[in-house]
Structures are given as C-alpha cells and as structure tokens.
Amino acid sequence: MTSRERVKTVLCGKIPDRVPLIEFLISKKLYKEVIGRIPEYYNAEDIMDCTYKLGIDIAVIPVGGFSGVRNIGIKTNEFVDEWGIIWRKPEGDTSFGLDVPVKYPLKNREDWNNYLFPDINKNKKDRLKGIKVALKKAKENNIAVFGQIRGPFTPAWFLFDFTNFSYLLFDDPELIDEVMEATTNFYIQAGKMMIDEGVDAILFADDYGSNSGPLISPDSFKKHVIPQLSRMIKELKVTGIPVIMHSDGNINKLLPDIVKIGISGYHPMERNAGMRIEELKKIYGNKITLIGNVNNKTVLVNGSKEDVIAQTRECLEIAAPGGRYILGSDHSLHDDMPNENIFAMIETAKKYGEYPK
C-alpha cells in the first residue's frame, strides 16, 4: 500500500498492510540530519520533504494564519497575529511552533463589540499556499495530508487570556458563546477551503486538558463547547472527509461526549497526563482511530534506544489489533529528543506494525 492508501484504510475502520505513522515535525536538528537543511521557518515544503525521507505516512499542514505557528517567515522574538494576539518565542527554545501568547486583545463585552474579527477570505491565496505546496508534493510521493485548523475553545480563550475567559464563563456566558460561535465559523470555513483543495482529513487542534484533568468542568464543556464542536464536525464531515481531534492533557472525563458527536480520530493520547492506551483502546477502539501515545517527554527524550523500542512495541501490541490505530509520539518530535530515538521509533513501527498477509 502507499502511505495515502494505508491512512485511508485505517480511518475507515479497515486493516491496512501495516500501522500508519504520523508526526508533528518541529525539531530543527531532525530537519538538518534528514533533509540536510534547517528551515528558516515552519513551512510545507520542508515538512513534506522531511516526512517523506523519514518514511512517515501523514504530514500535518496548518492553514495560513494559524496563531502561534511561524509560517510566514517571522524572525523577531515577538509578533502580533491577525487576531491581535501578541506571541513570544520562549528563551532558549530551538524548536518550531512553540510560541506562547503574552498579550490578548479582549477583556470584556465592550471590547468584543468593537473588535474587528479576522476575515477568513482575506488573503485566501496566501492562506492556502502551504496546503497547495503540500498536496503537490503529496501526489509525487503518495503521502497523506491532514489540513490543520483550530476548534472552538482555544482561539476563543486566546482572545481573552485563560483566567479572564474562565471568569467570563460565569460572569457573561452569553459572550463566551458568541465568541466561540465566531471562532467556530472561522475554522469551519478554513477547513472547507482545505477540503476543496484535496486534503485527506481535517485535524483540529483544541487543547481541553492539563496533566491532571480538564481545563474546564465537564458541565461547562458540555454546555458551551460541545454545541460548537458538534456543529463544526457535522459541517466538515458532510463532505466525506474524516475529522480528527488533537487535544493535549487528561480529557478522560470529556471524551465520551466528544466521541458521541462524531470525531473520526483522537490524537495524541498524552501518557504523562494519564491517557492510558489500553483503556482507550478497550472503550473507543471500535469507534474512532486512536493516534499516538509514545512518550515525547520521557522515553523519546531521555530513554535508551531499547526503551523507545519497548514502548513503541507496547503501543502496537495494545492498539494495533483490529485496526483503527496510527502510531506516533504523544505530541510532536522536538529538539530535546536524540534523533537516534526518533529513528528507533519509526523503524520499530515498520518492523512490528505489519499485519499478517
């Protein structure tokens, strides 16, 4: 099978020739060793070249204008995005895409009433430039491309900062609903643009958990987030394209409601946050595709090659049977990892991820 065939097979609940591989490639030293150059900024051409050389089946490409991803050649320590959010690159950080928000445009309803919301159709050509590059290269190498957007929750709290957003959930819940409706509309349109270009799936990144549990209560999540999330998934899936969720953290208490509204897959099953692959496989393994779970904070960073092999095999042995599993780290490949550990994970997945012929 080609990578694209392999991924399509697993996402529709059938068993491919082997377990597919996915990664977010943000390690500069990995790019240097694999493709012989360090990209100036996070961009589709280098992502695709590195994905192909590594033998990974899926490349994840964000829509242009994605907050916090430096995909337009920004080289300063701070920058303001189209949402009016100021981002800062952490001191000593060498990986891509890890900027943090430090100043937010909104505080209250008055600010919202005067806020100029970004226009998804503005600079549409530039927004889709990375996707077009990725899809052209994907055809040459038969790699699957997932178009990446955000969900309702994260871009909404990014406008206020999380503390203020949390207060507003109680002080002005109607405002939170209005803002999340607007952010959802934006990313529905972004997803449809990428689907029209020909992506194989949409992956929305919308973190709902910390290491210890959900960032908001399950009741608030069900009341405020689920209606918008349900609407987004429904409008994107009607095109026939799978919709996959990325959420960090411990979201065990939220997953039942999320799975009910129709996600096709869940990434990255963060180990340090208590997302146990054996439990997730047992509960959801016949409903959605599970993705990830190789620890990118401990084993891939500080573990020996043998440790990486052992944990990769564990993931395969637990989650691969019956299909509906894509292997990867439980977030991304970053500069704290020895490249040898990354190569060991990929080689192990290919060696032990094959299904009987």
VENFENKA-V209549 format. One record per helix or strand of 2 or more residues. SS is the DSSP state (h for helix, s for strand). FROM is the first residue (numbers start at 1). TO is the last residue. Records with the same first field share a line. If there is no record, write none. Layout:
# VENFENKA-V209549
SS = FROM-TO  FROM-TO
This chain:
# VENFENKA-V209549
h = 3-11  28-35  44-54  109-113  124-127  129-141  152-158  162-171  173-197  218-237  252-260  271-273  277-284  299-302  305-319  339-352
s = 20-22  58-62  78-80  86-88  100-103  144-150  201-205  242-246  265-268  289-292  325-327
